[in-house]
Amino acid sequence: MADYPGTTGNDTITFDGNTFDTVTALAGNDRIRLNAQFSNGSPVIPHMFSIHGGAGLDTLVLLNAHGVNGIALLTNATLVSIEKVVFAENLPASFKAASIGNGLAADAEIVGAVGASFRVSTLWDQPEDIDLSAMKVTGPLSSILQGSNEVNLIKGNAAMRDFVWGLGGNDTIHGMGGRDTLDGGEGEDRLLGGAGNDALIGQAGRDTYVFGRNQGRDTIEGFVASGAESDIIDIRALSDILSFADLKANHMTVSGDDTVIRANGTVIVIENTAPADLGKSDFLI
């Protein structure tokens, strides 16, 4: 436990993020360098520490000065007034969902690095949301976002490759842009890949896949075309498709074991599903 006070000027503060450490940077454009606690896959209780950026544009720099392989843990950290995060190379870092937009600015600048990943998770039984869509991302960076067993709204970032797991609950998941993987988990989920070539996985429950114009080539994995948990493909934004008959006659083809739909600059691949398996009730047109 230690206190790391700043001044009203532009400070550089380096600390290890031990339990009950507190950084109070005060005013100025401060640079706070964190040698974080790491998990290498074994159960670890993350340290509880606080970083108060104060007034000014404050930057949290994530370091791996100890050369440890694992994930930097900030899931028990309290962040206040942080406007920028800088990742070190090959450094995954894990944040709690409550930090986004509440301590770590919703429109924060995020500077990635080769091999780095931005991980955000909700509490297991809480209906928390995750929204990275407004963040300004530069440099290579992927995100790994995990919902809870409750209803979650999860939005990735167009500049990152997002890997999203909704877990339980009736979730709404937006990939935004980039080459994303969206996995709804259990529940009746709503999956929107956005621009880029995405993989959409509904899992259990009656899921809805939503497509817009010029969204690249998206693949639906595990589509259920019949039964109590049959899924739905929402193509109402694809104005080239006039009706179900038009869809079947002019926009739907076969590629191996898959059905492919093309319209308005968007390609939808429905894996392991033949056109004959698809009926009008599988679509919103």
Secondary structure, DSSP 4 states (H G I P E B T S, - for coil): --EEE--SS--EEEE---TT-EEE--SS--EEEEE--EESSS-------EEE--SS--EEEEE-TT---SEEEETT-EEESEEEEEPPTT-EEEEEGGGBTTTEEEEEEEE--TT-EEEEE--TT----EE-TT-EEESS-EEEEE--SS--EEE--TTSEEEEE--SS--EEE--SSS-EEE--SS--EEE--SS--EEE--SS--EEE--TT-EEEEEES---SSTT--EEE-TT-TT--SHHHIIIIIEEEETTEEEEEETTEEEEETT--GGG--GGGEE-
